[in-house]
Amino acid sequence: MVGGRLGELPSQGYTLIDIPGPQMAFVHVHPGVEELGRVYRPHLAIHAAPTAFAAATAALAPPQVISWRAETAAAHADYLAWSNQPTEAPGAVNLGAIMVWLRDNLPADAIVCNGAGNYAAWIHRFYRFRRFATQIAPISGSMGYGVPASVAMKRLFPARTVVAFAGDGDFLMNGQEFATAVQYDLPVICIVCDNAIYGTIRMHQEREYPGRISATTLRNPDFAAYARAFGGHGVTVQRTEDFPDAFRAALAAGKPAIIHLLTDPEAITPGTTLSKIRAAALAQGG
């Protein structure tokens, strides 16, 4: 593991590798010494940045290098096939298609910020980060992170395009920081994915207790009007094909903007729907 933390997601809920002693030979390379051995006890811990480690090992030629190269090419081809084209989605707004458009149209040094929520799955699957430090996001699943992070990034890098993604519930955690962006003339673009639910929690509810919905339905404001109330630019998008013009208009406005995407709650992940999750749970006797 080079540079990674092996947190909850990559470790599949800490089930993939035995804790504290992994069942296989484990070499962990990380620039933060506090991370080495924090959860998993490595057989070899190397305190180094990934770039320094790569430079130090560039001349090594392990016996498996030929097969590794072939496997790498196959894995990359699988990734491209998985992420190139948006999946079908219920409703008139397809987040996958929007991510692909942004992937093709944002500059390589654009900074993408986000908080926590199922909406981020579309970012991670279809958007591609082409430069170091172009995603600012929490490692602890913190909701409400994206908007204040975007304000900070635009302050630090005023010449770069800064886009914040937020779910509706996510935005309502720290959406008042949009006022800070207006106050300091920081033209960030906030894309609010509004499906009128706490999507991640609803997904878990349907998987564990199908049909038993509790406190995950939201009554949301008009987020475009919210932006205009602060003196920013606000626009509502109800169809995928309207997004490009809405984004261009937000850029041209030259001031903080909110693009309010009205998404279907059934579109819970890029690969499934709430109804399918509920049906699978009921079929298993949930």
N, C-alpha and C positions, 0 to 999 in steps of 0.2 A: 504494500500500500504506500504510494508515493504522494504525499501532500494531503491525503484525505484523513477524515476523523473517524470513519466507521461509526457514525451516529445511528439513529433509529432507522432511517430509511434505507441506506445502503446495506445495513446489517439485517434487513427484513425483520425489524422489531427485536433486534438482538437475539435472533434465533439461528442465523446463518452460521455463526462461528461460536464455539463454546467459550463461556466466560468462567474464570478469567484466563484460562489456558487454552488457546486455539488448538483444534485437533490436527492442524497441519503446521508445517514450518511457516512462521509468520515473521516477515521483515517489515518494520514500520519506519518510514522516512517522513519526518514532519518538522517544519521550522519552529514550532512552539514546543519547548521541552516539557511543558506541563501536560501536553497531550499524549506523550509517549508513556504507555502503561496505564493510562487513566482508566480505561475500561478493559482493554485486552492486554495481556502480558506478552510482548513480542519476544521471539527467540533472539532477534537482533534489532535493537533500537538505534536509529541513526538520526541525530539531531542536525538536520540540514534543510535548506530550501530545495524545492524540486529542481530548480534550475541548476543549483550547485551540484546536486546529486547527479543530474543527467550529464553535466560536463565531466564530472569525475569518473563516470562509468562509460563514457562514450567509446573508449577503446576496447572495452570488454567484448568478447565474442563467445558467449556460452554455446555449448553444443546444440541447444535447441533453437538457435537463432533462425534457421531456415524455416522450421515449422511455425515459429512465432510469427514470422513475416506473413506467411500464408493465412494464418488464423486472423491476424490483424486486418488484412485486406478483406477477408470474408466478413468479419465483424463490422468493418466500416460500411461495406455494402449493405448489410442488414440494417444498420442505423439509418443510412440514406433512404432506403426503401420504407422504413418505419416513419420517418419524419418529413419526407419530401412533400407529400400532398395531404391536405386536411381530410380528416375523416368526416363522414356524414354526421349531421347533428340535427336534433329536433329544433323547430323554430326558425325564424327568419334571419337570425344573427348567428353565424358560424364563427366561433372564436378561432378555430383552426385556420380558416381562410384569412382572417384578420392578422393572425400571427405571421402567416406566410407572406402577406402583403408587406407587413412591417419589416420582415427579414429581408425582403427584396428592395425596400425603399429607405430604410433608416441608414444613416452613415455608419461606417464600421466602428467609429469611436463613440456612438450614441450610448448613453448610460440608461439602463433599464432598472427601475426600482420596483419592488413588490413586497407585499406583506405575506400573510398566510391564508390559505384557502384553496379550494379545488380549482379555482380559476387559474392558479399558477401552473397546473399540469399542462395547460395549453402553451404557456411560455416555454416550459422546459422541453416539451416535445417538438414544437415547430419553429421556435425562434433559435437563431444560432449566434452565440457570442464569439466574435472574431478577434477581439483584442482583450488583453489582460485587464481585469478590474472594470468591466463594463456592466456587471450586474451587482446591484446592492440589495441584499435581501437577508432576512434573519436566518440563523442556523437553529434557532430554538422554537420555530413555529409561532412567532409573535405576530398577532393580528395588529393592524394599524401601523405597520412599519414603513410602507412604501411612500406615503405622501410626505411625512417629515424627512425621510431619507432623500427624496427628490429635491426638496427645498435646500438641504445641505449641499447636495451635489451641484445644483445650479449655482449656488453661491461660490463654491470652490472652482467650478469649471464653467464660467458664464458663456463661453463660445461653443460649448457642446450641446447637442440635443439631449434633453433629459425627459424621459417618459416614466410615469408612475402608473402601475397597474394596481387596482384594488377591487375586491369584491364589495358588494353593497354593505354588508355587515362589517367588513374589514375597514372600509372608508369611514364609517360612522364611529370607529374607535378614535381616530385622530384627524378627521377631516377638517377640523377647525384650523389646522396648520395651512390650509389653503389661504387663509387670511394673511399669514406670514409671507407667503409667496407674493401676494398682491402688494402688501406693505413695502416690500423690498424690491419690487419690480423684477421678479424672478419668473420668467415665462416657461414654467414647467407645463407639461401636458399630462393630465391625470385621466386615465381611462378607467371608468367605473363600470364593472361588470355586474349588472343588477338583475338577479334572478328571484328577488324577493324572499330569499331564504338564507339561513346559515347552511351553505351547501355541504360542507364537510361533515357537520354534525348530523344533518338530515341523512346523508349517505350512511353513516354509522347506525342511525336509528333504523333505517329500512333494512339494513343487513342483519342487525341483531334482534330487532323487534318490529318486523314488517307491519306497516299500517298504523303503528302506535306513535304518532307524531306529537312531540312535546316541545314547545317554546322555540321552534326553529323558523316560524313564519315571521316575516318582517313587513312593517308598514313604512315604506320609504318615502322620502321627499323627492321632488323633482330636482335631480342633481345638477342639471343644466341651469335651472333657475337659481340654484344655490350659488353656482359660480358667478352668475351675473349679479347676484345680490351683493357680492363682495367687490364687484368692479372687474371681474374677470370675464373670460369668454366661455360661453356654455352652449353646447349643442347636443341634441338627442339623436341617436342612431337606432332605427328599428329594423333595418335591412343591411345585410352584409355589403351589398353593392354601394351603399351610401357612405361607407366608412372612409374610403380614400379621400373624397372631397371634404368630408368633415375634418379629417386629420390635416389636410393641406390648409384649410381655413383656420384651424387652431394654430398652426405654425405661423401663418400670415398675420394673425391677430397681434402677435408680438407681446402678449401678456399671458398670465397664468390662465390655463384653460381646463375645462372638464368636458370630456366626451362621454356621454351617458349612454352606455350600451344596454338595451333591453334584451336580455337573454332568457331562453326557456329554462325553467327549473329542471325539466327532464334531462337537459344536457349537463349531466353531473360530472362526467369525465370525458376525455376524447374517445374512449373506447366502449362506453356503456351508458345506460340511462337509469334513472331512479326506478322506473317500472320494471326493468330487467333485474335490478338488484332485489327489489321486493319479491318478484316472482321466484327468483332462485332461492331466496330465504324461505318462502312459503313451501316450495317444493322439498326443502330439507326439513320441514316440520317446525319452522320458526314461529 
